[in-house]
Amino acid sequence: MSEAHAIVAIVERGKADPIVERAKEFGAGGATILFGRGTGQEEFQKMFHHLHVEASKEIIIILCTEAKLQQILGAVVEAGKLREPGKGIAFTFPISNLIGLEHRRSL
């Protein structure tokens, strides 16, 4: 298997499904969506007084190969409008010691 990477995006609750669908159009095989609650609202409000940030979050985790990383990440950022303040964040990291996907040749 090629080197695996994870794309993580944290967005407002209710926004993950269309982001994941767009990521699939660009090569993602699927995603895991978790629910969470943000704790940084006070600091964010100090910087961006006019924006409301919902505390409930959805955390999207997508595993992919290095070859597909940039195109899928770009789709996530575009679909989630993550370059706009208050829409969410995304980051990536390499995966090591991946166990449980031996049956899949590529992610």
C-alpha positions, 0 to 999 in steps of 0.5 A: 500500500502507498504511504497513507495520510489522514485528512481531518476537517472540523466543521459546524454540525450539519455541514459534513455530509456535503463535504464528504460527498465532494471529497468522494468525487475527488477520489476519497473512498469514504470518511468517518464523521465524529461529533464533538464540541469546541471550547475556543468560542471566547477566544474566537469572539475576541478576534471576530466579534461579528461572527457566531461560532456553533459549539457543536462540531463534526470531525471528518476523517478521511484516509487516502494515499499520498497521491490523492492527498492534495486533490481530496484536501482541495475538495474538502477546503472548497466544499467547506469554504474553509478559507472563510473565517469561522467555517472550520479548519482542516489539517493532514498528517501521515499515518504509520502503523495502519492496522485493519485495512490490509484487505484494501490495496489503496485507500 
